[in-house]
């Protein structure tokens, strides 16, 4: 068990290892996730949500997900707040 954990996590500092990325799915849609090197996140193309990777650990709690913009960048809380104050 420890050896398998080491194999999965050995490249944690360099993004996400291939073995782990093949296993993980979106917690909301249950569809495959793709790794984005630019934002260091896992993206669910099925629903347009980005999940961050912090210190090599994917944060797949639904509340951690960010809705994606059309250009594949996650919306920040600032952009949501500013759009709601323009009314």
C-alpha positions in Angstrom: 0.0 0.0 0.0 2.7 2.5 0.9 4.6 1.7 -2.3 1.4 2.4 -4.4 0.9 5.7 -2.5 4.5 6.7 -3.2 4.1 5.9 -6.9 0.9 8.1 -7.2 2.3 11.0 -5.2 5.9 11.0 -6.3 5.3 13.8 -8.8 2.9 15.7 -6.7 5.1 18.8 -6.8 5.1 18.8 -10.6 1.3 18.9 -11.1 -0.6 15.6 -11.1 0.8 12.2 -12.0 -0.8 10.4 -14.9 -2.0 7.4 -12.8 -4.0 9.7 -10.4 -5.4 11.8 -13.2 -6.8 8.6 -14.9 -8.7 7.7 -11.7 -10.2 11.0 -10.6 -13.6 12.2 -11.9 -15.6 15.3 -11.4 -17.5 15.0 -8.0 -20.5 16.7 -9.6 -20.9 15.2 -13.1 -18.9 12.0 -12.5 -17.2 12.7 -15.9 -13.4 12.6 -16.5 -11.3 15.6 -15.6 -8.4 17.1 -17.6 -5.3 18.7 -16.2 -4.6 22.3 -17.1 -0.9 23.2 -16.5 -1.6 26.9 -17.0 -3.9 27.1 -14.0 -2.6 24.0 -12.1 -6.2 22.7 -11.9 -8.4 19.9 -12.9 -11.2 20.9 -15.3 -14.5 19.2 -15.9 -15.4 20.0 -19.5 -18.8 18.4 -19.0 -20.0 21.2 -16.7 -17.3 23.9 -17.1 -15.9 23.8 -13.6 -12.2 24.1 -12.5 -11.0 22.4 -9.3 -7.7 23.7 -7.9 -4.6 21.6 -7.0 -3.0 22.8 -3.8 0.5 21.4 -2.9 -0.1 18.5 -5.3 -3.5 17.6 -3.8 -6.6 17.9 -5.9 -9.4 19.8 -4.1 -12.5 18.1 -5.4 -14.9 19.4 -2.8 -17.8 20.9 -4.9 -17.5 24.3 -3.0 -13.8 24.6 -4.2 -14.8 24.4 -7.8 -14.9 27.6 -9.9 -17.2 28.2 -12.9 -15.1 28.6 -16.0 -15.2 31.6 -18.3 -15.5 31.1 -22.1 -11.7 31.4 -22.4 -11.0 28.5 -20.0 -10.1 30.6 -17.0 -11.9 30.2 -13.7 -14.1 33.0 -12.6 -12.8 34.7 -9.5 -15.0 35.8 -6.6 -14.1 39.4 -7.6 -15.7 39.1 -11.0 -18.9 37.6 -9.5 -19.1 40.5 -7.0 -18.5 43.2 -9.5 -21.1 41.9 -11.9 -23.7 41.8 -9.2 -23.0 45.4 -8.1 -23.5 46.9 -11.6 -27.3 46.6 -11.3 
